[in-house]
Amino acid sequence: MNSVFEDLSKETVENLNKNGITSPTPVQQKVIPLISQRENILFQSETGTGKTFAYLIPLVERLLKLDNPKKEVKLLIASPTYELASQIKIQFQKLSSLKCILCIGGAPVSRQIEMLKEKPVAVIGGSARLLELIHLKKLKADAVDALVLDEADRLLSPELRDETIALMERLPKSVQLIGNSATVRSEEHTSE
């Protein structure tokens, strides 16, 4: 079987190699081609299986190829927690030198508005804060090409569902939706 890494840009391969990654994990082998083909996808994979890179690799590849002269935000990644959002940003920076910022509730919104002026191509944060920045007209939603719901089951839980759905509704109809989860909860499979 051909490795999905064979079609990656030289920059991405070098950055993966620097981080000791030379071949894709099973989830990456399955998911990268689907995301590259712009499919909307929801996938489940346990923690530690390379799930973040499974979506970041094809999305960073797309960002590298984009002619984006206005340097608009093209990628939004929603996360249910500050810790996860921070980890995603670290992984993004391992793959690319593209500008990526963190916009999380609990931190001063004024500082995040200043960071948005630096023209990032990717913004990672909580659904509520991303939505707030769109409402404030500081984050332009109309240029967004892809939305990732990292830990989608938690983002669509009763506590976060309204903000997540409102965020999705503010994005262009053409946006690619990518969701993942380490555990998809099922009411049918309860174990004591």
VENWOWO-V297460 format. One record per residue. N is the residue number from 1. RES is the residue in three letters. OMEGA is omega in whole degrees, -180 to 180 (NA if undefined). NEAR is the number of other C-alpha atoms within 10 Angstrom. D_LAST is the distance of its C-alpha to the last C-alpha in Angstrom with 2 decimals. Layout:
# VENWOWO-V297460
n;res;omega;near;d_last
N;RES;OMEGA;NEAR;D_LAST
N;RES;OMEGA;NEAR;D_LAST
This chain:
# VENWOWO-V297460
n;res;omega;near;d_last
1;MET;177;4;40.56
2;ASN;177;7;42.23
3;SER;177;13;40.48
4;VAL;178;17;39.92
5;PHE;-177;18;41.45
6;GLU;-177;10;44.84
7;ASP;-176;10;45.57
8;LEU;177;14;44.85
9;SER;-179;13;47.66
10;LYS;-179;10;49.27
11;GLU;-179;14;48.11
12;THR;179;19;44.42
13;VAL;179;19;44.66
14;GLU;180;16;46.49
15;ASN;175;16;43.91
16;LEU;180;19;41.04
17;ASN;178;13;43.08
18;LYS;-179;12;43.71
19;ASN;175;12;39.97
20;GLY;-179;9;39.65
21;ILE;-177;12;38.26
22;THR;177;13;40.29
23;SER;-176;15;38.10
24;PRO;172;17;35.33
25;THR;179;16;31.67
26;PRO;-180;13;30.23
27;VAL;178;19;28.92
28;GLN;180;25;32.38
29;GLN;-179;17;34.15
30;LYS;-168;14;32.39
31;VAL;-176;20;32.38
32;ILE;-179;21;35.78
33;PRO;-179;15;37.92
34;LEU;179;15;36.11
35;ILE;178;22;36.56
36;SER;179;14;40.13
37;GLN;176;9;40.84
38;ARG;177;17;39.77
39;GLU;169;13;36.84
40;ASN;-171;15;34.28
41;ILE;170;15;30.99
42;LEU;-179;15;27.28
43;PHE;179;19;25.65
44;GLN;177;15;22.40
45;SER;-178;18;22.59
46;GLU;176;13;20.67
47;THR;178;11;22.25
48;GLY;-178;8;25.23
49;THR;179;15;26.24
50;GLY;-175;15;29.25
51;LYS;-180;22;27.95
52;THR;178;19;30.31
53;PHE;179;23;33.33
54;ALA;176;24;32.33
55;TYR;-178;25;33.42
56;LEU;-177;21;35.85
57;ILE;-178;24;38.05
58;PRO;-180;24;39.15
59;LEU;176;22;39.45
60;VAL;176;22;41.55
61;GLU;180;18;43.63
62;ARG;180;15;44.34
63;LEU;180;19;45.26
64;LEU;-177;17;47.64
65;LYS;-175;9;49.41
66;LEU;168;11;49.68
67;ASP;-173;9;53.06
68;ASN;-172;13;52.05
69;PRO;179;6;55.38
70;LYS;-177;8;54.18
71;LYS;179;14;51.23
72;GLU;176;18;48.84
73;VAL;-179;24;45.06
74;LYS;-175;23;43.76
75;LEU;172;24;40.11
76;LEU;175;22;37.52
77;ILE;179;23;34.13
78;ALA;-178;29;31.71
79;SER;-179;24;29.00
80;PRO;-177;23;26.49
81;THR;176;17;27.44
82;TYR;-177;18;30.66
83;GLU;-180;9;29.29
84;LEU;179;17;28.31
85;ALA;179;23;31.62
86;SER;179;18;33.52
87;GLN;180;12;31.93
88;ILE;179;22;32.84
89;LYS;178;18;36.39
90;ILE;179;12;36.72
91;GLN;178;16;35.70
92;PHE;-178;22;38.16
93;GLN;174;14;40.89
94;LYS;-176;15;40.29
95;LEU;-169;22;41.12
96;SER;174;20;44.02
97;SER;177;12;46.61
98;LEU;-178;14;46.26
99;LYS;-178;16;45.95
100;CYS;180;22;42.40
101;ILE;-179;20;41.47
102;LEU;178;22;38.49
103;CYS;-172;26;38.36
104;ILE;173;24;35.62
105;GLY;-178;17;35.38
106;GLY;175;8;36.18
107;ALA;-178;12;39.08
108;PRO;-180;10;42.57
109;VAL;-179;15;43.10
110;SER;179;9;46.80
111;ARG;-180;10;46.12
112;GLN;176;18;44.00
113;ILE;177;16;46.82
114;GLU;-180;11;49.21
115;MET;179;15;47.03
116;LEU;178;24;47.03
117;LYS;179;10;50.83
118;GLU;174;12;50.52
119;LYS;175;16;49.66
120;PRO;174;18;46.26
121;VAL;-180;22;45.17
122;ALA;177;25;41.46
123;VAL;-179;24;39.63
124;ILE;178;27;36.07
125;GLY;177;25;34.39
126;GLY;-179;26;32.20
127;SER;-176;28;32.62
128;ALA;-179;21;34.15
129;ARG;178;21;36.72
130;LEU;179;26;37.66
131;LEU;179;21;38.18
132;GLU;-180;17;40.23
133;LEU;176;18;42.47
134;ILE;179;17;43.05
135;HIS;179;14;43.97
136;LEU;-178;11;46.33
137;LYS;176;11;47.90
138;LYS;177;15;47.41
139;LEU;-178;21;45.04
140;LYS;-176;17;46.53
141;ALA;-171;23;43.91
142;ASP;180;16;46.39
143;ALA;-176;16;46.72
144;VAL;-176;20;43.01
145;ASP;-177;21;42.38
146;ALA;175;22;38.63
147;LEU;175;23;35.56
148;VAL;171;23;32.44
149;LEU;-179;24;29.18
150;ASP;-170;26;27.40
151;GLU;-176;21;23.67
152;ALA;-180;24;24.44
153;ASP;179;19;20.99
154;ARG;179;19;21.53
155;LEU;179;24;25.18
156;LEU;175;16;24.35
157;SER;-177;12;21.75
158;PRO;-177;9;23.21
159;GLU;-173;10;24.70
160;LEU;-172;16;26.67
161;ARG;-174;17;27.09
162;ASP;-180;14;30.53
163;GLU;-179;19;32.18
164;THR;180;23;30.83
165;ILE;178;14;32.09
166;ALA;178;13;35.34
167;LEU;-180;21;35.85
168;MET;-178;17;35.43
169;GLU;-180;10;37.92
170;ARG;-177;14;40.50
171;LEU;179;20;40.73
172;PRO;179;14;43.07
173;LYS;-177;10;41.95
174;SER;-176;10;42.67
175;VAL;176;18;40.13
176;GLN;179;18;37.78
177;LEU;-180;17;34.10
178;ILE;178;20;31.72
179;GLY;175;20;28.05
180;ASN;178;22;25.46
181;SER;173;20;21.93
182;ALA;180;17;19.93
183;THR;173;15;16.77
184;VAL;-177;15;17.19
185;ARG;178;11;14.33
186;SER;179;7;13.83
187;GLU;-178;7;12.67
188;GLU;-175;6;12.63
189;HIS;177;6;10.05
190;THR;179;7;6.76
191;SER;179;5;3.77
192;GLU;NA;2;0.00
